[in-house]
Amino acid sequence: MSQDRQSRRHFSRRVTAALALGVLATARGAVAQAGAGSELSQSAESIHQEILIEASPALVYQVLTDPARFSAMTTFSMVPKAPPATIAPTVGGAFSLFGGHIEGRHVELVPGVRVVQAWRSADWPAGLYSIVRFELQPRDGKTLIVFDHTGFPAGQGQHLAEGWHANYWTPMRKYLASAGAPRQ
């Protein structure tokens, strides 16, 4: 097995184990008695957005996972002259977006259905990753993106929520409506 494949597999196993521990900790916290919870956060922020895009789930998936298409989309974002994105379209594969300001790894990829990423901003503390999930649902020839973002630093929710609109949803709509966008 190649070194790169072993590295991706190792990363995927670590993320899966960490997520499983998080689910277990959440389940344990749910049954903990009130008042015993100095270990539990009651104020964690999360983002949930539902965005309708006039394109097929397969095409939206491609824009999210293909570096050329993602880079073309960013010309419509708040960072129109960012260096090209690098995206390894495999589970465990790394990505770097907006000139390295956003980076991470793919945790789950189901073509035309779902993208889950360990995602971080370069200005966050080293080793801190959040989880983003793009669920792609067909809706009469369009795609409903059910989007969730969790695990980011406290106080960043509003900024991140606005950033998803400014750098993903609005540019994606403009890119897919442009004459240069693919139609399939």
Secondary structure, 3 states (H helix, E strand, C coil): CCHHHHHHHHHHHHHHHHHHHHHHHHHHHHHCCCCCCCCCCCCCCEEEEEEEECCCHHHHHHHHHCHHHHHHHHCCCCCCCCCCCEECCCCCCEEEEHHHCEEEEEEEEECCCEEEEEEEECCCCCCCCEEEEEEEEEECCEEEEEEEEECCCCCCHHHHHHHHHHHHHHHHHHHHHCCCCCCC
